[in-house]
Amino acid sequence: MSKNKRRFISGATCPKCDSMDTMVLFIENNVEKVECVKCHHQMVQPEGAVQGATRQFEQVIGVFTPDD
């Protein structure tokens, strides 16, 4: 059993219970999910929607990958 890393999303508000700073991002079965730690409301964004949200002229300088 592997432990999933959960990261809080600063300033995010839960669409169900309106609580701020209770949303966490984690990966489950290679799918990114967001969950409210207060009311347990979950959201999953389909892969196609993630690709469609990429900005046309955005350039990535580098990707930060923290050590485990």
FIROGU-229234 format. One record per atom (N, C-alpha, C): residue number from 1; residue in three letters; atom name; x, y, z. Coordinates in nm, 2 decimals, decimal comma. Layout:
REM residues N
{k = NUM | r = ALA | a = CA | x = X | y = Y | z = Z}
...
This chain:
REM residues 68
{k = 1 | r = MET | a = N | x = 0,08 | y = -0,12 | z = 0,00}
{k = 1 | r = MET | a = CA | x = 0,00 | y = 0,00 | z = 0,00}
{k = 1 | r = MET | a = C | x = 0,09 | y = 0,12 | z = 0,00}
{k = 2 | r = SER | a = N | x = 0,07 | y = 0,21 | z = -0,10}
{k = 2 | r = SER | a = CA | x = 0,15 | y = 0,33 | z = -0,11}
{k = 2 | r = SER | a = C | x = 0,08 | y = 0,45 | z = -0,05}
{k = 3 | r = LYS | a = N | x = 0,15 | y = 0,54 | z = 0,01}
{k = 3 | r = LYS | a = CA | x = 0,09 | y = 0,66 | z = 0,07}
{k = 3 | r = LYS | a = C | x = 0,09 | y = 0,77 | z = -0,04}
{k = 4 | r = ASN | a = N | x = -0,03 | y = 0,82 | z = -0,07}
{k = 4 | r = ASN | a = CA | x = -0,04 | y = 0,93 | z = -0,16}
{k = 4 | r = ASN | a = C | x = 0,00 | y = 1,06 | z = -0,10}
{k = 5 | r = LYS | a = N | x = 0,08 | y = 1,14 | z = -0,17}
{k = 5 | r = LYS | a = CA | x = 0,11 | y = 1,28 | z = -0,12}
{k = 5 | r = LYS | a = C | x = -0,01 | y = 1,37 | z = -0,15}
{k = 6 | r = ARG | a = N | x = -0,05 | y = 1,44 | z = -0,05}
{k = 6 | r = ARG | a = CA | x = -0,16 | y = 1,53 | z = -0,06}
{k = 6 | r = ARG | a = C | x = -0,11 | y = 1,67 | z = -0,04}
{k = 7 | r = ARG | a = N | x = -0,14 | y = 1,77 | z = -0,12}
{k = 7 | r = ARG | a = CA | x = -0,09 | y = 1,90 | z = -0,12}
{k = 7 | r = ARG | a = C | x = -0,21 | y = 2,00 | z = -0,11}
{k = 8 | r = PHE | a = N | x = -0,21 | y = 2,09 | z = -0,01}
{k = 8 | r = PHE | a = CA | x = -0,31 | y = 2,19 | z = 0,00}
{k = 8 | r = PHE | a = C | x = -0,30 | y = 2,29 | z = -0,11}
{k = 9 | r = ILE | a = N | x = -0,42 | y = 2,34 | z = -0,15}
{k = 9 | r = ILE | a = CA | x = -0,42 | y = 2,44 | z = -0,26}
{k = 9 | r = ILE | a = C | x = -0,46 | y = 2,57 | z = -0,18}
{k = 10 | r = SER | a = N | x = -0,36 | y = 2,66 | z = -0,17}
{k = 10 | r = SER | a = CA | x = -0,37 | y = 2,78 | z = -0,10}
{k = 10 | r = SER | a = C | x = -0,48 | y = 2,87 | z = -0,16}
{k = 11 | r = GLY | a = N | x = -0,57 | y = 2,92 | z = -0,08}
{k = 11 | r = GLY | a = CA | x = -0,67 | y = 3,02 | z = -0,13}
{k = 11 | r = GLY | a = C | x = -0,79 | y = 2,95 | z = -0,20}
{k = 12 | r = ALA | a = N | x = -0,79 | y = 2,82 | z = -0,22}
{k = 12 | r = ALA | a = CA | x = -0,90 | y = 2,75 | z = -0,29}
{k = 12 | r = ALA | a = C | x = -1,02 | y = 2,74 | z = -0,19}
{k = 13 | r = THR | a = N | x = -1,14 | y = 2,76 | z = -0,25}
{k = 13 | r = THR | a = CA | x = -1,26 | y = 2,75 | z = -0,18}
{k = 13 | r = THR | a = C | x = -1,34 | y = 2,63 | z = -0,23}
{k = 14 | r = CYS | a = N | x = -1,40 | y = 2,55 | z = -0,14}
{k = 14 | r = CYS | a = CA | x = -1,48 | y = 2,43 | z = -0,18}
{k = 14 | r = CYS | a = C | x = -1,61 | y = 2,48 | z = -0,24}
{k = 15 | r = PRO | a = N | x = -1,64 | y = 2,43 | z = -0,36}
{k = 15 | r = PRO | a = CA | x = -1,77 | y = 2,47 | z = -0,42}
{k = 15 | r = PRO | a = C | x = -1,89 | y = 2,41 | z = -0,35}
{k = 16 | r = LYS | a = N | x = -1,88 | y = 2,31 | z = -0,26}
{k = 16 | r = LYS | a = CA | x = -1,99 | y = 2,25 | z = -0,19}
{k = 16 | r = LYS | a = C | x = -2,02 | y = 2,32 | z = -0,06}
{k = 17 | r = CYS | a = N | x = -1,91 | y = 2,33 | z = 0,03}
{k = 17 | r = CYS | a = CA | x = -1,93 | y = 2,39 | z = 0,16}
{k = 17 | r = CYS | a = C | x = -1,88 | y = 2,53 | z = 0,18}
{k = 18 | r = ASP | a = N | x = -1,82 | y = 2,59 | z = 0,08}
{k = 18 | r = ASP | a = CA | x = -1,77 | y = 2,72 | z = 0,08}
{k = 18 | r = ASP | a = C | x = -1,65 | y = 2,74 | z = 0,18}
{k = 19 | r = SER | a = N | x = -1,59 | y = 2,64 | z = 0,23}
{k = 19 | r = SER | a = CA | x = -1,48 | y = 2,65 | z = 0,32}
{k = 19 | r = SER | a = C | x = -1,35 | y = 2,69 | z = 0,24}
{k = 20 | r = MET | a = N | x = -1,27 | y = 2,78 | z = 0,29}
{k = 20 | r = MET | a = CA | x = -1,15 | y = 2,82 | z = 0,23}
{k = 20 | r = MET | a = C | x = -1,03 | y = 2,75 | z = 0,29}
{k = 21 | r = ASP | a = N | x = -0,93 | y = 2,72 | z = 0,20}
{k = 21 | r = ASP | a = CA | x = -0,81 | y = 2,65 | z = 0,24}
{k = 21 | r = ASP | a = C | x = -0,83 | y = 2,51 | z = 0,30}
{k = 22 | r = THR | a = N | x = -0,93 | y = 2,44 | z = 0,24}
{k = 22 | r = THR | a = CA | x = -0,95 | y = 2,30 | z = 0,28}
{k = 22 | r = THR | a = C | x = -0,94 | y = 2,20 | z = 0,17}
{k = 23 | r = MET | a = N | x = -0,90 | y = 2,25 | z = 0,05}
{k = 23 | r = MET | a = CA | x = -0,88 | y = 2,17 | z = -0,07}
{k = 23 | r = MET | a = C | x = -0,74 | y = 2,11 | z = -0,08}
{k = 24 | r = VAL | a = N | x = -0,74 | y = 1,98 | z = -0,11}
{k = 24 | r = VAL | a = CA | x = -0,61 | y = 1,91 | z = -0,13}
{k = 24 | r = VAL | a = C | x = -0,61 | y = 1,85 | z = -0,26}
{k = 25 | r = LEU | a = N | x = -0,49 | y = 1,85 | z = -0,32}
{k = 25 | r = LEU | a = CA | x = -0,47 | y = 1,78 | z = -0,45}
{k = 25 | r = LEU | a = C | x = -0,39 | y = 1,66 | z = -0,43}
{k = 26 | r = PHE | a = N | x = -0,43 | y = 1,55 | z = -0,50}
{k = 26 | r = PHE | a = CA | x = -0,35 | y = 1,42 | z = -0,48}
{k = 26 | r = PHE | a = C | x = -0,38 | y = 1,34 | z = -0,61}
{k = 27 | r = ILE | a = N | x = -0,29 | y = 1,24 | z = -0,63}
{k = 27 | r = ILE | a = CA | x = -0,30 | y = 1,15 | z = -0,75}
{k = 27 | r = ILE | a = C | x = -0,35 | y = 1,01 | z = -0,70}
{k = 28 | r = GLU | a = N | x = -0,45 | y = 0,96 | z = -0,76}
{k = 28 | r = GLU | a = CA | x = -0,50 | y = 0,83 | z = -0,73}
{k = 28 | r = GLU | a = C | x = -0,52 | y = 0,75 | z = -0,86}
{k = 29 | r = ASN | a = N | x = -0,46 | y = 0,64 | z = -0,88}
{k = 29 | r = ASN | a = CA | x = -0,47 | y = 0,56 | z = -1,00}
{k = 29 | r = ASN | a = C | x = -0,43 | y = 0,64 | z = -1,12}
{k = 30 | r = ASN | a = N | x = -0,32 | y = 0,72 | z = -1,11}
{k = 30 | r = ASN | a = CA | x = -0,27 | y = 0,81 | z = -1,22}
{k = 30 | r = ASN | a = C | x = -0,37 | y = 0,92 | z = -1,26}
{k = 31 | r = VAL | a = N | x = -0,47 | y = 0,95 | z = -1,18}
{k = 31 | r = VAL | a = CA | x = -0,56 | y = 1,06 | z = -1,20}
{k = 31 | r = VAL | a = C | x = -0,55 | y = 1,16 | z = -1,09}
{k = 32 | r = GLU | a = N | x = -0,54 | y = 1,29 | z = -1,14}
{k = 32 | r = GLU | a = CA | x = -0,54 | y = 1,40 | z = -1,04}
{k = 32 | r = GLU | a = C | x = -0,68 | y = 1,43 | z = -0,98}
{k = 33 | r = LYS | a = N | x = -0,68 | y = 1,44 | z = -0,85}
{k = 33 | r = LYS | a = CA | x = -0,81 | y = 1,46 | z = -0,78}
{k = 33 | r = LYS | a = C | x = -0,79 | y = 1,57 | z = -0,68}
{k = 34 | r = VAL | a = N | x = -0,90 | y = 1,64 | z = -0,66}
{k = 34 | r = VAL | a = CA | x = -0,91 | y = 1,75 | z = -0,56}
{k = 34 | r = VAL | a = C | x = -1,02 | y = 1,71 | z = -0,46}
{k = 35 | r = GLU | a = N | x = -0,99 | y = 1,72 | z = -0,33}
{k = 35 | r = GLU | a = CA | x = -1,09 | y = 1,69 | z = -0,23}
{k = 35 | r = GLU | a = C | x = -1,09 | y = 1,79 | z = -0,12}
{k = 36 | r = CYS | a = N | x = -1,21 | y = 1,82 | z = -0,07}
{k = 36 | r = CYS | a = CA | x = -1,22 | y = 1,90 | z = 0,05}
{k = 36 | r = CYS | a = C | x = -1,20 | y = 1,82 | z = 0,18}
{k = 37 | r = VAL | a = N | x = -1,11 | y = 1,86 | z = 0,26}
{k = 37 | r = VAL | a = CA | x = -1,09 | y = 1,78 | z = 0,39}
{k = 37 | r = VAL | a = C | x = -1,20 | y = 1,80 | z = 0,49}
{k = 38 | r = LYS | a = N | x = -1,28 | y = 1,90 | z = 0,47}
{k = 38 | r = LYS | a = CA | x = -1,39 | y = 1,92 | z = 0,56}
{k = 38 | r = LYS | a = C | x = -1,52 | y = 1,84 | z = 0,53}
{k = 39 | r = CYS | a = N | x = -1,57 | y = 1,85 | z = 0,40}
{k = 39 | r = CYS | a = CA | x = -1,69 | y = 1,79 | z = 0,36}
{k = 39 | r = CYS | a = C | x = -1,67 | y = 1,67 | z = 0,27}
{k = 40 | r = HIS | a = N | x = -1,54 | y = 1,64 | z = 0,23}
{k = 40 | r = HIS | a = CA | x = -1,50 | y = 1,53 | z = 0,15}
{k = 40 | r = HIS | a = C | x = -1,56 | y = 1,53 | z = 0,00}
{k = 41 | r = HIS | a = N | x = -1,60 | y = 1,65 | z = -0,04}
{k = 41 | r = HIS | a = CA | x = -1,64 | y = 1,67 | z = -0,18}
{k = 41 | r = HIS | a = C | x = -1,52 | y = 1,65 | z = -0,27}
{k = 42 | r = GLN | a = N | x = -1,53 | y = 1,57 | z = -0,38}
{k = 42 | r = GLN | a = CA | x = -1,42 | y = 1,54 | z = -0,47}
{k = 42 | r = GLN | a = C | x = -1,45 | y = 1,59 | z = -0,61}
{k = 43 | r = MET | a = N | x = -1,34 | y = 1,63 | z = -0,68}
{k = 43 | r = MET | a = CA | x = -1,35 | y = 1,67 | z = -0,82}
{k = 43 | r = MET | a = C | x = -1,24 | y = 1,60 | z = -0,89}
{k = 44 | r = VAL | a = N | x = -1,27 | y = 1,56 | z = -1,01}
{k = 44 | r = VAL | a = CA | x = -1,18 | y = 1,50 | z = -1,10}
{k = 44 | r = VAL | a = C | x = -1,19 | y = 1,57 | z = -1,24}
{k = 45 | r = GLN | a = N | x = -1,08 | y = 1,61 | z = -1,30}
{k = 45 | r = GLN | a = CA | x = -1,09 | y = 1,68 | z = -1,43}
{k = 45 | r = GLN | a = C | x = -1,04 | y = 1,58 | z = -1,53}
{k = 46 | r = PRO | a = N | x = -1,13 | y = 1,56 | z = -1,64}
{k = 46 | r = PRO | a = CA | x = -1,09 | y = 1,47 | z = -1,74}
{k = 46 | r = PRO | a = C | x = -0,96 | y = 1,51 | z = -1,81}
{k = 47 | r = GLU | a = N | x = -0,88 | y = 1,41 | z = -1,86}
{k = 47 | r = GLU | a = CA | x = -0,75 | y = 1,45 | z = -1,92}
{k = 47 | r = GLU | a = C | x = -0,77 | y = 1,54 | z = -2,04}
{k = 48 | r = GLY | a = N | x = -0,87 | y = 1,53 | z = -2,12}
{k = 48 | r = GLY | a = CA | x = -0,89 | y = 1,62 | z = -2,23}
{k = 48 | r = GLY | a = C | x = -0,91 | y = 1,76 | z = -2,19}
{k = 49 | r = ALA | a = N | x = -0,98 | y = 1,78 | z = -2,08}
{k = 49 | r = ALA | a = CA | x = -1,00 | y = 1,92 | z = -2,03}
{k = 49 | r = ALA | a = C | x = -0,87 | y = 1,98 | z = -1,98}
{k = 50 | r = VAL | a = N | x = -0,79 | y = 1,90 | z = -1,92}
{k = 50 | r = VAL | a = CA | x = -0,66 | y = 1,95 | z = -1,88}
{k = 50 | r = VAL | a = C | x = -0,57 | y = 2,00 | z = -2,00}
{k = 51 | r = GLN | a = N | x = -0,57 | y = 1,92 | z = -2,10}
{k = 51 | r = GLN | a = CA | x = -0,49 | y = 1,96 | z = -2,22}
{k = 51 | r = GLN | a = C | x = -0,55 | y = 2,08 | z = -2,29}
{k = 52 | r = GLY | a = N | x = -0,69 | y = 2,09 | z = -2,29}
{k = 52 | r = GLY | a = CA | x = -0,75 | y = 2,21 | z = -2,35}
{k = 52 | r = GLY | a = C | x = -0,73 | y = 2,34 | z = -2,27}
{k = 53 | r = ALA | a = N | x = -0,70 | y = 2,33 | z = -2,14}
{k = 53 | r = ALA | a = CA | x = -0,68 | y = 2,45 | z = -2,06}
{k = 53 | r = ALA | a = C | x = -0,54 | y = 2,51 | z = -2,08}
{k = 54 | r = THR | a = N | x = -0,45 | y = 2,44 | z = -2,15}
{k = 54 | r = THR | a = CA | x = -0,32 | y = 2,50 | z = -2,17}
{k = 54 | r = THR | a = C | x = -0,32 | y = 2,62 | z = -2,25}
{k = 55 | r = ARG | a = N | x = -0,25 | y = 2,73 | z = -2,20}
{k = 55 | r = ARG | a = CA | x = -0,25 | y = 2,85 | z = -2,27}
{k = 55 | r = ARG | a = C | x = -0,16 | y = 2,85 | z = -2,39}
{k = 56 | r = GLN | a = N | x = -0,20 | y = 2,91 | z = -2,50}
{k = 56 | r = GLN | a = CA | x = -0,14 | y = 2,90 | z = -2,63}
{k = 56 | r = GLN | a = C | x = 0,00 | y = 2,94 | z = -2,63}
{k = 57 | r = PHE | a = N | x = 0,04 | y = 3,06 | z = -2,57}
{k = 57 | r = PHE | a = CA | x = 0,17 | y = 3,11 | z = -2,57}
{k = 57 | r = PHE | a = C | x = 0,25 | y = 3,09 | z = -2,45}
{k = 58 | r = GLU | a = N | x = 0,20 | y = 3,00 | z = -2,36}
{k = 58 | r = GLU | a = CA | x = 0,27 | y = 2,98 | z = -2,23}
{k = 58 | r = GLU | a = C | x = 0,40 | y = 2,90 | z = -2,26}
{k = 59 | r = GLN | a = N | x = 0,51 | y = 2,94 | z = -2,19}
{k = 59 | r = GLN | a = CA | x = 0,64 | y = 2,87 | z = -2,20}
{k = 59 | r = GLN | a = C | x = 0,68 | y = 2,83 | z = -2,06}
{k = 60 | r = VAL | a = N | x = 0,72 | y = 2,71 | z = -2,05}
{k = 60 | r = VAL | a = CA | x = 0,77 | y = 2,66 | z = -1,92}
{k = 60 | r = VAL | a = C | x = 0,92 | y = 2,67 | z = -1,91}
{k = 61 | r = ILE | a = N | x = 0,96 | y = 2,74 | z = -1,80}
{k = 61 | r = ILE | a = CA | x = 1,11 | y = 2,76 | z = -1,78}
{k = 61 | r = ILE | a = C | x = 1,17 | y = 2,63 | z = -1,72}
{k = 62 | r = GLY | a = N | x = 1,10 | y = 2,57 | z = -1,62}
{k = 62 | r = GLY | a = CA | x = 1,14 | y = 2,45 | z = -1,55}
{k = 62 | r = GLY | a = C | x = 1,03 | y = 2,40 | z = -1,47}
{k = 63 | r = VAL | a = N | x = 1,05 | y = 2,27 | z = -1,43}
{k = 63 | r = VAL | a = CA | x = 0,95 | y = 2,21 | z = -1,34}
{k = 63 | r = VAL | a = C | x = 1,02 | y = 2,17 | z = -1,21}
{k = 64 | r = PHE | a = N | x = 0,96 | y = 2,21 | z = -1,10}
{k = 64 | r = PHE | a = CA | x = 1,01 | y = 2,19 | z = -0,97}
{k = 64 | r = PHE | a = C | x = 0,97 | y = 2,05 | z = -0,92}
{k = 65 | r = THR | a = N | x = 1,06 | y = 1,96 | z = -0,89}
{k = 65 | r = THR | a = CA | x = 1,02 | y = 1,83 | z = -0,85}
{k = 65 | r = THR | a = C | x = 1,09 | y = 1,81 | z = -0,71}
{k = 66 | r = PRO | a = N | x = 1,02 | y = 1,82 | z = -0,60}
{k = 66 | r = PRO | a = CA | x = 1,08 | y = 1,80 | z = -0,47}
{k = 66 | r = PRO | a = C | x = 1,13 | y = 1,65 | z = -0,45}
{k = 67 | r = ASP | a = N | x = 1,23 | y = 1,64 | z = -0,37}
{k = 67 | r = ASP | a = CA | x = 1,29 | y = 1,51 | z = -0,35}
{k = 67 | r = ASP | a = C | x = 1,19 | y = 1,44 | z = -0,25}
{k = 68 | r = ASP | a = N | x = 1,18 | y = 1,31 | z = -0,26}
{k = 68 | r = ASP | a = CA | x = 1,09 | y = 1,23 | z = -0,18}
{k = 68 | r = ASP | a = C | x = 1,16 | y = 1,21 | z = -0,04}
